[in-house]
Amino acid sequence: MRIDMRSDTMTQPTEAMRKAMYEAEVGDVNAFEDPTVLKLEEMAAERLGKEAALLVTSGTQGNQVAILSQTQRGDEIIVEASSHIVMLEGAAQCVLAGVQPRQIPGVRGVMNPADVKAAIRPFLDPHYPKSAMICVENTHNFHGGAIVPNENLAALQEIAKEHSLRMHMDGARVFNAAVAQGIPVSEITQYVDTVQVCFTKGLSAPIGSILAGDKETINTARHWRKRLGGTLRQAGVVAAPMIVSLTEMVDRLAEDHANARLLAEGLANIEGVEIDVDDIDTNMVYFSMKEDSPITMRDLVIGCYHEGVLGGMMTPTQIRFVTHKDITTADIHKALEVINRVAKSKVTA
């Protein structure tokens, strides 16, 4: 038995995706001659409510190309303090774009508009960098797949317009946010200038992300993608399974959300586990062990691993399990049995 809930990046491509890769019509991407890539970019732009879209190799590349395309060296971007851009992209915005992140602590990943407005620098003072961009993450990884409300996005958009800032969304899992709220994804992405969507997570493609925005920005992003070595040649074999993601894998994300809720409710009944079930918005389940628990979080993760249930420690105080298409309801029940058994006994590595 192997139940891998370390991340939704562990998804395997479907048979339809493998077939699409094999049969994909391809051409030279650099010459705009790959019909499958062009079809994907057109479909993604329409779905996300943007003028244009660009195939990029990863979510990190999409975020960084977005920053590079909309800022200048020495600028400052305003970001939530525990966002993926800050925590998990190797300080790329500093190394590549030469911009400084102004980190705003949020509540479940949501920045207070008043805090964001107060953080905008008066550029006439040479002591300060120029505030150039607001970055949001939706859903928010380190806050358990939390959804950023549209009302918050609208308020941040107004601030961005007032101060002539660009607004970018790390929407690696934005389709999860849309499905969970029962709304078209464009109702979320309408508030930002650019959005990056990762297709290798819940959407289950083996590789690839999309950056979408206005035509001018996407054209600039195309140049930055080339500079970063991200322009693939016959990339139709990459785009083909991503098209399957858009056409077949979005609505089924609701199953992942239901399984995450089932897992959270089961964890809440295990002695020693500390979890707030009401915080489960989408497909991520974060929890911790109480101080009086007979087992540490590290030992719980190791003990479960030895029994084929894989999760991970995202922080020293939080364990994360992520549901996805390769995790069934039966898997959730089996995982809970293992977690309950391991949690009751002291385990040493």
C-alpha positions as CSV (number, residue, x, y, z in Angstrom):
1,M,0.0,0.0,0.0
2,R,1.3,3.5,-0.9
3,I,-0.9,6.5,-0.3
4,D,1.1,9.5,-1.4
5,M,-0.3,12.8,-0.1
6,R,2.9,14.7,0.1
7,S,1.6,17.0,-2.6
8,D,-0.7,17.1,-5.6
9,T,2.4,17.4,-7.7
10,M,2.6,13.6,-7.2
11,T,-0.3,13.1,-9.7
12,Q,0.3,10.8,-12.6
13,P,-0.9,11.8,-16.1
14,T,-4.1,10.1,-17.2
15,E,-4.3,7.7,-20.1
16,A,-6.0,10.4,-22.1
17,M,-3.0,12.7,-21.4
18,R,-0.5,10.0,-22.5
19,K,-2.4,9.4,-25.7
20,A,-2.6,13.1,-26.4
21,M,1.1,13.4,-26.0
22,Y,1.7,10.6,-28.4
23,E,-0.6,12.0,-31.0
24,A,0.2,15.7,-30.6
25,E,0.8,17.7,-33.7
26,V,4.0,19.7,-33.2
27,G,6.1,22.4,-34.7
28,D,8.7,25.0,-33.8
29,V,7.5,27.1,-30.8
30,N,10.0,29.8,-31.5
31,A,8.6,30.3,-35.0
32,F,5.0,30.2,-33.6
33,E,4.5,27.0,-35.6
34,D,3.4,24.5,-33.0
35,P,-0.4,24.2,-33.4
36,T,-0.9,22.4,-30.1
37,V,0.9,25.0,-28.1
38,L,-1.0,27.8,-29.9
39,K,-4.3,26.0,-29.2
40,L,-3.4,25.6,-25.5
41,E,-2.4,29.3,-25.1
42,E,-5.7,30.4,-26.8
43,M,-7.8,28.1,-24.7
44,A,-6.1,29.2,-21.5
45,A,-6.3,32.9,-22.2
46,E,-10.0,32.6,-22.9
47,R,-10.7,30.5,-19.8
48,L,-8.7,32.9,-17.6
49,G,-10.3,36.0,-19.2
50,K,-7.1,37.4,-20.6
51,E,-5.9,38.6,-24.0
52,A,-3.0,36.2,-24.3
53,A,-1.2,33.3,-22.6
54,L,2.2,31.8,-22.6
55,L,3.4,28.2,-22.0
56,V,6.1,28.2,-19.4
57,T,8.0,25.2,-17.9
58,S,7.0,25.6,-14.3
59,G,5.0,27.7,-11.8
60,T,8.2,29.3,-10.5
61,Q,9.2,30.3,-14.0
62,G,5.7,31.7,-14.6
63,N,5.9,33.9,-11.5
64,Q,9.4,35.1,-12.2
65,V,8.7,35.9,-15.8
66,A,5.7,37.9,-14.7
67,I,7.8,39.9,-12.3
68,L,10.6,40.4,-14.8
69,S,8.0,41.6,-17.4
70,Q,6.4,44.2,-15.1
71,T,9.1,45.6,-12.9
72,Q,12.6,47.2,-13.2
73,R,15.7,46.5,-11.2
74,G,15.6,48.2,-7.9
75,D,11.8,48.1,-7.7
76,E,9.9,46.6,-4.8
77,I,7.0,44.1,-4.9
78,I,4.5,43.8,-2.2
79,V,3.8,40.1,-1.2
80,E,2.2,38.1,1.5
81,A,4.9,37.1,4.0
82,S,4.5,33.3,3.6
83,S,3.7,33.2,-0.1
84,H,5.3,30.8,-2.5
85,I,7.2,33.6,-4.2
86,V,8.9,34.4,-0.9
87,M,9.3,31.0,0.7
88,L,9.9,28.5,-2.1
89,E,11.4,30.2,-5.2
90,G,15.1,30.5,-4.1
91,A,14.9,34.3,-3.9
92,A,14.6,34.3,-7.7
93,Q,12.9,37.7,-7.7
94,C,16.0,39.2,-6.1
95,V,18.6,37.3,-8.2
96,L,16.9,37.6,-11.5
97,A,14.7,40.7,-11.5
98,G,16.7,42.6,-8.9
99,V,13.5,43.5,-7.0
100,Q,13.0,43.6,-3.3
101,P,10.0,41.9,-1.6
102,R,8.1,43.9,0.9
103,Q,6.5,41.2,3.0
104,I,3.0,41.8,4.5
105,P,1.8,39.2,7.1
106,G,-1.6,38.0,6.2
107,V,-4.5,36.2,7.9
108,R,-4.8,32.8,6.3
109,G,-2.8,34.2,3.3
110,V,-5.0,37.3,2.9
111,M,-3.3,40.7,3.1
112,N,-5.2,43.6,4.7
113,P,-5.7,46.2,2.1
114,A,-4.9,48.9,4.6
115,D,-1.5,47.2,5.3
116,V,-0.8,47.0,1.6
117,K,-1.6,50.6,1.0
118,A,0.6,51.7,3.9
119,A,3.4,49.7,2.5
120,I,3.5,51.6,-0.8
121,R,6.7,53.7,-0.9
122,P,6.8,57.4,-1.7
123,F,9.1,57.1,-4.7
124,L,10.1,60.8,-4.6
125,D,12.2,60.0,-1.5
126,P,15.4,58.5,-2.8
127,H,15.8,56.4,0.3
128,Y,13.0,54.1,-0.9
129,P,12.6,51.7,-3.8
130,K,9.7,52.2,-6.2
131,S,6.7,50.1,-5.4
132,A,5.9,48.4,-8.7
133,M,3.7,45.3,-8.1
134,I,1.3,43.6,-5.7
135,C,1.5,39.8,-5.7
136,V,-1.2,37.5,-4.3
137,E,-1.4,33.8,-4.0
138,N,-4.7,32.0,-4.5
139,T,-5.1,29.4,-3.2
140,H,-2.5,29.9,-0.5
141,N,-0.2,27.0,0.1
142,F,1.3,27.8,3.5
143,H,-2.2,28.7,4.9
144,G,-3.6,25.3,4.0
145,G,-5.1,25.9,0.5
146,A,-7.0,28.9,1.8
147,I,-9.0,30.9,-0.7
148,V,-8.4,34.6,-1.1
149,P,-11.9,36.2,-1.2
150,N,-12.8,38.2,-4.3
151,E,-13.7,41.1,-2.1
152,N,-10.1,41.3,-1.0
153,L,-8.8,41.0,-4.5
154,A,-11.1,43.8,-5.6
155,A,-9.9,46.1,-2.8
156,L,-6.2,45.3,-3.7
157,Q,-7.0,46.0,-7.3
158,E,-8.3,49.4,-6.5
159,I,-5.2,50.2,-4.5
160,A,-3.0,49.0,-7.4
161,K,-4.8,51.2,-9.9
162,E,-4.7,54.2,-7.6
163,H,-0.9,53.9,-7.3
164,S,-0.2,52.7,-10.8
165,L,1.0,49.3,-9.6
166,R,0.7,46.1,-11.5
167,M,-1.0,43.1,-9.8
168,H,0.1,39.5,-10.3
169,M,-1.5,36.3,-9.0
170,D,0.3,33.2,-8.2
171,G,-2.7,31.1,-9.2
172,A,-0.9,27.7,-9.1
173,R,-4.1,26.3,-7.7
174,V,-6.6,29.0,-8.8
175,F,-8.9,26.4,-10.4
176,N,-9.2,24.8,-6.9
177,A,-10.4,28.2,-5.7
178,A,-12.9,28.6,-8.5
179,V,-14.4,25.1,-8.2
180,A,-14.7,25.4,-4.4
181,Q,-16.6,28.6,-4.8
182,G,-18.7,27.4,-7.7
183,I,-17.7,30.2,-10.0
184,P,-15.8,30.6,-13.3
185,V,-12.1,31.1,-12.8
186,S,-12.3,34.4,-14.7
187,E,-14.3,35.8,-11.9
188,I,-11.2,35.5,-9.8
189,T,-8.6,36.4,-12.3
190,Q,-10.4,39.6,-13.5
191,Y,-8.8,41.4,-10.6
192,V,-5.2,40.9,-11.7
193,D,-3.0,42.0,-14.6
194,T,-1.3,38.6,-14.9
195,V,-1.9,35.1,-13.5
196,Q,0.2,32.0,-13.4
197,V,-1.5,28.6,-13.3
198,C,0.3,25.4,-12.7
199,F,-1.0,22.4,-14.5
200,T,1.1,19.7,-12.7
201,K,-0.8,19.9,-9.4
202,G,-4.5,19.0,-9.2
203,L,-4.8,19.3,-12.9
204,S,-2.5,16.3,-13.2
205,A,-0.4,17.2,-16.3
206,P,3.2,15.9,-16.2
207,I,4.8,19.3,-16.9
208,G,3.9,22.9,-17.7
209,S,2.3,26.1,-16.4
210,I,0.6,29.0,-18.1
211,L,1.1,32.8,-17.7
212,A,-1.8,34.9,-18.9
213,G,-2.3,38.6,-19.2
214,D,-2.5,41.4,-21.7
215,K,-0.8,41.0,-25.1
216,E,1.9,43.5,-24.5
217,T,3.0,41.9,-21.2
218,I,2.8,38.4,-22.6
219,N,5.0,39.5,-25.5
220,T,7.6,40.8,-23.0
221,A,7.3,37.6,-21.0
222,R,8.0,35.6,-24.1
223,H,11.4,37.4,-24.4
224,W,12.1,36.7,-20.7
225,R,11.2,33.1,-21.1
226,K,13.7,32.8,-23.9
227,R,16.4,34.5,-21.7
228,L,15.7,32.0,-19.0
229,G,16.1,29.0,-21.3
230,G,12.4,28.2,-21.1
231,T,11.5,28.2,-24.8
232,L,11.0,24.6,-25.8
233,R,10.9,23.6,-29.5
234,Q,8.3,20.9,-30.4
235,A,6.4,21.6,-27.2
236,G,3.1,20.2,-28.4
237,V,3.9,17.1,-26.5
238,V,3.9,19.2,-23.3
239,A,0.8,21.3,-24.3
240,A,-1.3,18.3,-25.3
241,P,-1.8,16.9,-21.8
242,M,-2.4,20.4,-20.5
243,I,-5.3,20.7,-22.9
244,V,-6.7,17.6,-21.4
245,S,-6.3,19.2,-18.0
246,L,-8.5,22.1,-19.1
247,T,-11.1,20.0,-20.7
248,E,-11.3,17.0,-18.3
249,M,-9.6,17.7,-15.0
250,V,-11.1,20.9,-13.6
251,D,-14.6,20.0,-12.4
252,R,-13.3,16.8,-10.7
253,L,-11.2,18.9,-8.3
254,A,-14.4,18.9,-6.2
255,E,-13.6,15.3,-5.4
256,D,-10.3,16.3,-4.0
257,H,-11.9,18.9,-1.8
258,A,-14.4,16.4,-0.5
259,N,-11.7,13.9,0.4
260,A,-9.7,16.7,2.1
261,R,-12.7,17.5,4.3
262,L,-13.2,13.8,5.0
263,L,-9.5,13.5,6.0
264,A,-9.7,16.6,8.2
265,E,-12.9,15.4,10.0
266,G,-11.2,12.0,10.6
267,L,-8.1,13.6,12.0
268,A,-10.1,15.8,14.4
269,N,-11.3,12.5,16.0
270,I,-7.8,11.2,16.6
271,E,-6.4,11.8,20.1
272,G,-3.5,14.2,20.1
273,V,-4.2,15.8,16.7
274,E,-4.8,19.5,16.6
275,I,-6.8,20.7,13.6
276,D,-9.4,23.3,12.7
277,V,-11.8,21.6,10.2
278,D,-13.4,24.9,9.3
279,D,-10.0,26.0,7.8
280,I,-10.2,23.4,5.0
281,D,-11.2,25.3,1.9
282,T,-9.8,23.1,-0.9
283,N,-7.5,20.1,-1.1
284,M,-4.9,20.8,1.6
285,V,-5.0,19.6,5.2
286,Y,-2.6,21.1,7.7
287,F,-2.5,19.9,11.3
288,S,-0.2,19.5,14.3
289,M,0.2,17.4,17.3
290,K,-0.7,18.6,20.8
291,E,2.0,19.2,23.3
292,D,0.8,16.3,25.4
293,S,0.6,13.9,22.5
294,P,2.6,10.7,23.0
295,I,4.3,11.2,19.6
296,T,6.1,14.1,17.9
297,M,5.1,15.4,14.5
298,R,8.3,14.1,13.0
299,D,7.8,10.7,14.4
300,L,4.2,10.6,13.2
301,V,5.3,11.4,9.6
302,I,8.1,8.8,9.8
303,G,5.8,6.2,11.3
304,C,3.1,6.8,8.7
305,Y,5.8,6.6,5.9
306,H,6.9,3.2,7.1
307,E,3.3,2.0,6.7
308,G,2.9,3.5,3.2
309,V,1.1,6.8,4.1
310,L,3.1,9.7,2.9
311,G,2.7,13.2,4.1
312,G,5.2,15.9,5.0
313,M,6.2,18.6,7.5
314,M,5.8,22.0,5.9
315,T,7.0,23.9,8.9
316,P,8.4,22.8,12.3
317,T,4.8,23.0,13.7
318,Q,2.7,21.8,10.8
319,I,2.1,18.5,8.9
320,R,0.6,18.7,5.5
321,F,-1.5,16.1,3.5
322,V,-2.7,17.0,0.1
323,T,-5.5,15.2,-1.8
324,H,-5.5,14.7,-5.5
325,K,-6.9,12.6,-8.3
326,D,-4.8,9.5,-7.4
327,I,-6.2,9.5,-3.8
328,T,-9.6,7.8,-3.4
329,T,-12.1,7.9,-0.6
330,A,-11.0,4.4,0.3
331,D,-7.4,5.7,0.5
332,I,-8.5,8.4,3.0
333,H,-10.1,5.8,5.3
334,K,-7.0,3.6,5.1
335,A,-4.8,6.6,5.8
336,L,-6.8,7.5,8.9
337,E,-6.5,4.0,10.2
338,V,-2.7,4.2,9.9
339,I,-2.5,7.7,11.3
340,N,-4.6,6.7,14.3
341,R,-2.5,3.7,15.0
342,V,0.8,5.5,14.7
343,A,-0.4,8.4,16.8
344,K,-1.1,6.1,19.7
345,S,2.5,4.8,20.0
346,K,5.9,6.3,20.4
347,V,7.8,5.8,17.2
348,T,11.5,6.4,16.7
349,A,13.3,6.6,13.4
